[in-house]
Amino acid sequence: MINCNIKLRPRASAGMIYSELSGPQTPITWEEAGVLIGMASLPGNSPSWRLQWLAMMKEAVANKGSAKRTSGEQR
């Protein structure tokens, strides 16, 4: 898990620009990830790509890191 708090993120410099997803990391187990993703929800009017993303994350956690792709789906 990454703490994306802007106050904890490394400062960008002329030679390095850090992502918004930069910050202190804390390892978690798949069981802990399951609890966290189980609490995740999106409003019913969310764009379909967000709903698909959440479904993929839930599947990845359920499969302990391996998201299954349906036939015909591209990487």
N, C-alpha and C positions, 0 to 999 in steps of 0.2 A: 504494500500500500504506500502511496506517495502523498506526503503532506504538501499540498500546493499553495499553502499560505504564502502570499507575496513577500511577507516579512522574513520568511525562512528560506526563500529561493536564492540561489547564488546570483550575484550581481553580474549583469552582462558587461562586457568590455569591448574594446575595439576589435579584439581578436576572437572573442567568443560570445555568442548570443545564446542564452539559455531558453529553453522551452517553458511554457506555462506549466508544464508537467514536471518541472525540475523541483527538487526539494528533498528533504530527509525521507528516507525509505524505511519502512518497518515490514519485515517478513511476516506473513500470516499463513496459517494452514488452510488446506482446502475446506476443512470443516468451518473455520472462521469465515472464509470467503462465502461459503454457503449461507451462513447466517446473515452476512451483510447483503448479499444479492437477494436473499429472500425478503429483505425489508424494502428493496427498491421497487418503485412503482412510478408510472408516468400517467399524466392526465389522459383521458380517453381521446382528447382532440390533438394529441401529439402527432407530429409527422410520422409517416409509416417507417421512415429510415430509423427513427429513434426507437420505435417499438421493435423493429427487427434487430437493432443493435442490442437492446436489453434482452431479447429472447436468445440471441447468440451468446451473450455473456452468461446467462443462466445455464445454457447448455454446456458451455465451456467449463463452468464450475461443477456442474453435475458429472461431467466426464473427466474431472481433475486436470483440465488444461487442454483437452482435445475437443475442438468443436467439429462436429460431423457436418459435412456439406452434402446437400442433396444433389442428385445427378443433374448435370447441365449447369451447375453453378460454377462461376469462374472465381479464381483467386484474385 
